[in-house]
Amino acid sequence: AVAVVSRTSQTNLFEYLCSFIHYTKSHLMSQRGLVTYLFDFTLLFFFYLTNAFSYLEPKYLSTAFVFPSQSLLFVHDAIAQRDFEPTLPPVPDDVLEEEEDSVKIVSLVKTKEPLGATIKRDKTTGAIVVARIMRGGAADKSGLIHEGDELKEVNGISLEHRKPKEVLPLLACSQGDITFKIIPASSKEEMSSNKKLFVRALFDYDPNEDPTIPCKDAAVSFKRGDVLQIVSMEDDTWWQACHFMDSKSRAGLIPSRQLQERRDTPVKFTMQTSLFIHFPAGSRRSFRLGRKSSWAREAARSRRWSAGVHGSIRPPTYMEVIPYRRDPKDRHRLVVLVGPSGVGVNELKRRLLISDPDHYGVTVPYTTREKRRQESEGVDYHFVSIRLFEEEILNHRFIEYGRYQGHYYGTSVDAVHRVMAQGRVCLLDVHPSKIKRVYTSEFKPYVVFVKPPHIEELRLTRRRAKFISDDDDANPVRIFSEEDFEDMIELADAMENQYGHLFDKVIVNGDIALAFRELKAELKKIEEAEVQWISAD
Ligand SMILES: Nc1ncnc2c1ncn2[C@@H]1O[C@H](COP(=O)(O)OP(=O)(O)OP(=O)(O)O)[C@@H](O)[C@H]1O
């Protein structure tokens, strides 16, 4: 039996017998006697029936006949010392990191028996793929090779540019350990139908705090803003993903979008109607840097008087993103600054412009009102006719626009183009509802949300700050009131809840010097980053 095992360790019959003998050892040891003898004899008879003896070497054969019980124990001991699991060769370390999720290393112990698989050359890719798996063959029994799998290597020999007839001898000759490097058909399908899918996580996830995770060790934790590569979406509840930037990261389970949406309670929000209805431009801001136009003030006033709208939205979970590698010749990405009125968007924009006037630029707005004496065309505004302005509205040329005292004011797409064409970073200040308007492949917007700090810090930092009041009084420039602070925080929360998934960066504007430094460093980092992530929308 020892000889049998060493010759055909992979023969199912003997693996079965070995484990059978192992299982009955204690029984044989403790109950020597007639029953044991009969048992051993039956076993030998079974050996005989299955032609096993034809493999036995004579010395074991004779022992087996004379002292069945002893011989069986002897056989057991000999067998028990052997390791019947074929030793698999180590996984080659030349597997590219990038391939790790899709490449499978399969090791089989092959006999003279054929592999039981046919191969063919894929006409489009030229790759060698498994055409057919014969039922009951070695490949089929292994359960590790499937039809459609792409064979990359056999025993370390690359099959690239090889014809099937060149590959067949490699497969036929191989005996003993045979190692395949395979791209499984399922992962190929996933890759071709979905290419590589990257998402930005829009929530924090810690598997240790998730009682529903099937296996904590197999899960991946992440923070809001992390970019994850989705490896499998086959399961409706648990996707498989890995961190993109972390080369050591392994794929693991993350909650699927469906699961996360199901268990997240919808976020309640309060938004002011007028922001969206009477002033679709949402233009509470001045079109001129540091100066609030009266129509924008009217918009803000209207917003304050309007009734709030209460609603609920599902918090977004993942946003599909695509990698973008900026060529130095490419235009800069559009930088969009958003935030509640008075938070300091204009202040930050002003500081950026002063810090590097050649690098940053702002758009010149359009208006239908008369040019004033001190104003210049193309510097303060582009002065255009009502007909032209309305035509441009119909042509969707405005990112946002509004009307005040019978005059139109608006920021056009062309104005953004003009700044970008100068090789500058265009700083655009719009209501968050307009972000989607600039979500184009040419603008690749980078959205910064300027958020107010806690109310105590607002009180402290804005003690001497003056802002242009929405109130209809003679002197609209006044200091912030407690109500202004509360409004600012409330509106910031509502914006974040509704549009937070569109924000690439959140900057808390407590100390203005710190906020400015953080913003500038962030913009520089983005410009220099090898890979940037932009929305796939
Ligand atoms: N971090 C800060 N600390 C102190 N003062 C600040 C800070 N940020 C902004 N300010 C001041 O607050 C006032 C309002 O700022 P700013 O005009 O930039 O607000 P805004 O977000 O553009 O709002 P609006 O569009 O309504 O003008 C300005 O006087 C500005 O100098």
The ligand as an SDF file (V2000), in Angstrom:
LIG
                    3D

 31 33  0  0  0  0  0  0  0  0999 V2000
  -12.3540   83.6620    8.3440 N   0  0  0  0  0  0  0  0  0  0  0  0
  -12.7390   84.9410    8.4050 C   0  0  0  0  0  0  0  0  0  0  0  0
  -12.4670   85.6770    9.4980 N   0  0  0  0  0  0  0  0  0  0  0  0
  -12.8780   86.9450    9.5800 C   0  0  0  0  0  0  0  0  0  0  0  0
  -13.5710   87.5530    8.6190 N   0  0  0  0  0  0  0  0  0  0  0  0
  -13.8930   86.9000    7.5320 C   0  0  0  0  0  0  0  0  0  0  0  0
  -13.4910   85.5420    7.3520 C   0  0  0  0  0  0  0  0  0  0  0  0
  -13.9310   85.1320    6.1660 N   0  0  0  0  0  0  0  0  0  0  0  0
  -14.5920   86.1570    5.6030 C   0  0  0  0  0  0  0  0  0  0  0  0
  -14.5580   87.2090    6.4210 N   0  0  0  0  0  0  0  0  0  0  0  0
  -15.1870   88.5060    6.1810 C   0  0  0  0  0  0  0  0  0  0  0  0
  -16.6010   88.2870    6.1640 O   0  0  0  0  0  0  0  0  0  0  0  0
  -17.2080   89.1690    5.2480 C   0  0  0  0  0  0  0  0  0  0  0  0
  -18.0170   88.3600    4.2450 C   0  0  0  0  0  0  0  0  0  0  0  0
  -17.1030   87.5940    3.4810 O   0  0  0  0  0  0  0  0  0  0  0  0
  -17.3100   87.3730    1.9260 P   0  0  0  0  0  0  0  0  0  0  0  0
  -17.7890   88.5910    1.2530 O   0  0  0  0  0  0  0  0  0  0  0  0
  -16.1100   86.7330    1.4060 O   0  0  0  0  0  0  0  0  0  0  0  0
  -18.4880   86.3660    2.0210 O   0  0  0  0  0  0  0  0  0  0  0  0
  -19.1380   85.5520    0.8400 P   0  0  0  0  0  0  0  0  0  0  0  0
  -19.1010   84.1410    1.2410 O   0  0  0  0  0  0  0  0  0  0  0  0
  -18.5350   85.9130   -0.4270 O   0  0  0  0  0  0  0  0  0  0  0  0
  -20.6390   86.0020    0.9290 O   0  0  0  0  0  0  0  0  0  0  0  0
  -21.4310   87.0430   -0.0330 P   0  0  0  0  0  0  0  0  0  0  0  0
  -21.4950   86.3790   -1.3520 O   0  0  0  0  0  0  0  0  0  0  0  0
  -22.7480   87.1340    0.6210 O   0  0  0  0  0  0  0  0  0  0  0  0
  -20.6160   88.2680   -0.0500 O   0  0  0  0  0  0  0  0  0  0  0  0
  -16.1030   89.9880    4.6020 C   0  0  0  0  0  0  0  0  0  0  0  0
  -15.9750   91.1880    5.2820 O   0  0  0  0  0  0  0  0  0  0  0  0
  -14.8740   89.1350    4.8500 C   0  0  0  0  0  0  0  0  0  0  0  0
  -13.7150   89.9040    4.9040 O   0  0  0  0  0  0  0  0  0  0  0  0
  1  2  1  0
  2  3  1  0
  2  7  2  0
  3  4  2  0
  4  5  1  0
  5  6  2  0
  6  7  1  0
  6 10  1  0
  7  8  1  0
  8  9  2  0
  9 10  1  0
 10 11  1  0
 11 12  1  0
 11 30  1  0
 12 13  1  0
 13 14  1  0
 13 28  1  0
 14 15  1  0
 15 16  1  0
 16 17  2  0
 16 18  1  0
 16 19  1  0
 19 20  1  0
 20 21  2  0
 20 22  1  0
 20 23  1  0
 23 24  1  0
 24 25  2  0
 24 26  1  0
 24 27  1  0
 28 29  1  0
 28 30  1  0
 30 31  1  0
M  END
$$$$
